[in-house]
Amino acid sequence: MKANYGYMDGSGEYFITIDTDKCVECAEHPCVEACPHGMFRIIEDDWDDLVAEIREEHRKSIKYDCAPCKPVDERPPLPCVAACTPGAIEHSW
């Protein structure tokens, strides 16, 4: 299942998508430590699996909270994306 966190406004769509099926496979959840803004936390989902989610207080400010890490032509991917299983975390911008 894919969980989407974020919003859309007049300037674009700002979503972080977590593929919980891939997230379950990861025992260490390095995205939590990789995010410099502490946006991720680990929760137990409806199926008793431990998965990452975006903290409520960051869901309406992803555009700004992720801005320092936002990839551009010569920059690496977001730290949370680089730390996780390929395809486990994606972003919309």
N, C-alpha and C positions, 0 to 999 in steps of 0.2 A: 504494500500500500504506500502511496505517496502522500505525505502531509505537507501542505503549503502554508507558509507563514509570511505575512506581509500585507501589502496594500497596493492600490492603484490610485494615482492622483493625476492632475493635469500635466505633470512632467514625465509620467511614465509608469511602468509597473515595476514594483520592487518586492520580489518574493524570494525566499529561500525555500527550496523543496528538499525534504528529507525522505529518502526511500527507506522506509522502516524495515522492509525485508532484508535490505543490505545492512542496515544499522544493527539488526539483531545478531548478525554474524560476527560483529566486532565486539570483542570482550573488553577492550581497554577504553573505547570511546574517546579517542584522542582529540576529537573536535572540541570538547569541553576545555581542554588545556590550550589548544591552538588558538582559540578566539581571544584576541587581546581585550575585547570588551565584555567578556563573560556572558555572551548572549545565549549560550547553550546550557541546558541542564538535562540530566538523565531522569526519565520517569518510567514507571511501570505502565504499559499500555493495557488495553482491554483484554489482551490474550496472555497477560502476565509476563510479557517480554520487556526487557530493559532497552529503551530507545531514547534517542536525543529529541529534544524539542527546543524551540526558541522561547525564551522567557517572555512572559506576557508584557512586561514593561518595555521590551524591545520591538515588539511586533508592529508598532505604528511609527517606528523611527529607523527601520532597516536602511533606508536610503542614506541616512546620516551616520548611523553607527558603523556601517560597513564601508563608508567612503574612504577611510585611510587604507583599507586593504583592497579596494576595488581594482581589479586588473585593468591595465591599459596595454597598449601594444607590447612594450618591453618588460612588463612586470609579470611576476609569477601569479598563479591562481590564488584565490583567497586562502589564507592559512588553514581554515576549517576544511576546505575542499581538498587541499593538498595532503592534509593529515589523515583523511579517511579513505576507505575502500573506494576505488573509482566508481563514480555514479551514485554514491550514497548521498552526497549533498550537491545540489545544483543551485544556481541563482539565475534570475530572469533578466538582469541588465547587462 
